[in-house]
């Protein structure tokens, strides 16, 4: 077993060796520009891109002509929101999203608000879910787009995407979903789920960084987008720029692998995730699961370890690469806005750790992680005045804290 | 964030971690911060009433590594000092000792506040005893 152990698969994933092997020829031997229509080099590159496009489309049940390659999901999210807002502004100026979306959505919405669009931010329930009813209630005659993530990046909660898609169809509103964390982890079908636009990132599914995609529906309805990047008219005019051929080949291979082992892989990861959670809660009191108990992507475990601050916890278990919702890990001093909007108190948000398991996580690593987590939490609780007070039966809420 | 060696050392080997009897007449307890803000420090001092010096100090801290290190340093520094000397410890001294980055300066402020709060608590106890 190699240390440190990578348990941050929500942040990024390693490129699968099979993906890497598929990509390598496209840097040196097969280096053509996919837009060069007049010679062999261009043709080979173009056919590699076509195959990648087909593989990515299959992952979400789309047709290959509906895939627009981008630099990553942040660009896909920007293109979906700004592109739709601009194209459909005659029809309306209202967008609906949730308060726990990724910053790529929230910051883009803030930008649109400056451009005289209005945005409704739906609050999730305490498990992190947005209901189709809440979406329906927020739709107005001026609504042009609903954007709700398929699965959350911090707590892994899966949203009722099909139900939300149905509501949007009924009301004639376009539906975008950021499926970065959901892809390869839950079955996705743009047809069955009524999705009009969908963002993907390769590096979250064992593909390379720097390549992503936006699915844009072509029929029922035909969705149109104003481009953000202008140039040679690539990608049906929606995203100009020379195609990243090796990236697309890798993305395609990664999508193929995600589908090939879909069930066994996710079952295995979920078993390890449950083993981690059971190991932790059997040995420690006052640990709380953040997110949905069952509607959660396979590799996610987000836990609050009451009375132990998240950053100090990570410092004590350097052998584990995890992340925390504690304020101290970010530039701001605010704890995770996702947990806050789910109604988790700031006191518990400061104590949260996100474990992200994935394809290469082993049982041996999880058993090591359990030991490390339990020992570190125990040591820091011995050092925590809050734990001592709680054990003495003092209600921490009854104390007048000084704050700062 | 990369920590300095001294922060790591105090985090891994905290000096004077633990509790003193908060009900003892010669023990002052200062608790500052709030769970919602992500750090709470409790610093306790035991005073030798003949010499008016701090003969022992203990702390417990809920907070990041820098908060733990700041309180650990504070307990080391107050030991053996008179109350007036302890009151003159400034948060900037702690920042310098631990090379805290700007974002962690509030940890040193808390440690200074904790020393002051502990001394205030002791002084109030003494006043009550006289009355």
Interface residues (C-beta under 8 A of the other chain):
Chain A: X307 X308 X309 X311 X312 X315 X316 X326 X327 X328 X329 X331 X333 X335 X345 X346 X347 X350 X382 X383 X384 X385 X386 X387 X388 X396 X401 X402 X403 X404
Chain B: X1 X3 X8 X11 X14 X17 X19 X31 X32 X33 X34 X35 X36 X37 X38 X39 X40 X41 X42 X60 X61 X62 X63 X64 X65 X67 X68 X103 X106 X109 X110 X113
